[in-house]
Amino acid sequence: MDDSEHWDAAKELLTNAKGSDGTEGDKAPSTSIIKQFEADLGTACDKGSSDDLLATVADDLYASNAAYYSL
């Protein structure tokens, strides 16, 4: 994936994760939060997470720090 696709995926995965816990999933996260989520998601994936499990990893990442990612 190129940088643009990474950004779009991070934004969509974060928005979906927010929606799954009832935290205004339809409200777009700020640019800085998306950048941090994208970086954190990349780190999690570098630790051996499969692309097939990307949504699960994203949900777990969001849940691990929902207070921050909900900003």
C-alpha positions as CSV (number, residue, x, y, z in Angstrom):
1,M,0.0,0.0,0.0
2,D,1.2,3.5,-0.7
3,D,1.1,6.4,1.9
4,S,-2.3,7.6,0.7
5,E,-3.8,4.1,1.1
6,H,-2.3,3.7,4.5
7,W,-3.8,7.0,5.6
8,D,-7.3,6.1,4.2
9,A,-7.2,2.7,5.8
10,A,-6.1,4.1,9.2
11,K,-8.9,6.7,9.1
12,E,-11.5,4.1,8.2
13,L,-10.3,1.6,10.7
14,L,-10.2,4.2,13.5
15,T,-13.6,5.5,12.6
16,N,-15.0,2.0,12.6
17,A,-13.4,1.1,15.9
18,K,-14.8,4.3,17.4
19,G,-18.3,3.4,16.1
20,S,-18.1,-0.1,17.5
21,D,-17.9,1.2,21.1
22,G,-20.5,3.9,20.6
23,T,-18.0,6.7,20.5
24,E,-19.2,8.9,17.7
25,G,-18.1,6.6,15.0
26,D,-19.5,9.0,12.3
27,K,-17.3,11.9,13.5
28,A,-14.0,12.1,11.7
29,P,-11.0,11.9,13.9
30,S,-8.5,14.8,13.9
31,T,-5.5,14.6,11.6
32,S,-3.1,14.3,14.5
33,I,-5.1,11.4,16.0
34,I,-5.2,9.6,12.6
35,K,-1.4,10.1,12.1
36,Q,-0.8,8.6,15.6
37,F,-3.2,5.7,15.0
38,E,-1.6,5.0,11.6
39,A,1.9,4.9,13.2
40,D,0.7,2.7,16.1
41,L,-1.1,0.4,13.7
42,G,2.1,0.1,11.6
43,T,4.0,-0.8,14.7
44,A,1.4,-3.4,15.6
45,C,1.6,-4.9,12.1
46,D,5.4,-4.9,12.2
47,K,5.1,-7.2,15.2
48,G,3.8,-9.9,12.9
49,S,0.1,-9.3,12.7
50,S,-1.4,-10.5,9.5
51,D,-3.2,-8.2,7.1
52,D,-6.1,-10.6,7.3
53,L,-6.5,-9.5,10.9
54,L,-6.0,-5.8,10.3
55,A,-9.5,-4.8,11.5
56,T,-9.1,-6.9,14.6
57,V,-5.7,-5.4,15.3
58,A,-7.2,-1.9,14.8
59,D,-10.0,-2.6,17.2
60,D,-7.6,-3.9,19.8
61,L,-5.3,-0.9,19.3
62,Y,-8.2,1.5,19.7
63,A,-9.5,-0.3,22.8
64,S,-6.1,-0.2,24.4
65,N,-6.2,3.6,24.4
66,A,-9.8,4.6,23.6
67,A,-9.6,7.8,25.7
68,Y,-6.8,9.1,23.4
69,Y,-8.1,7.9,20.1
70,S,-11.6,9.3,20.8
71,L,-10.4,12.8,20.9
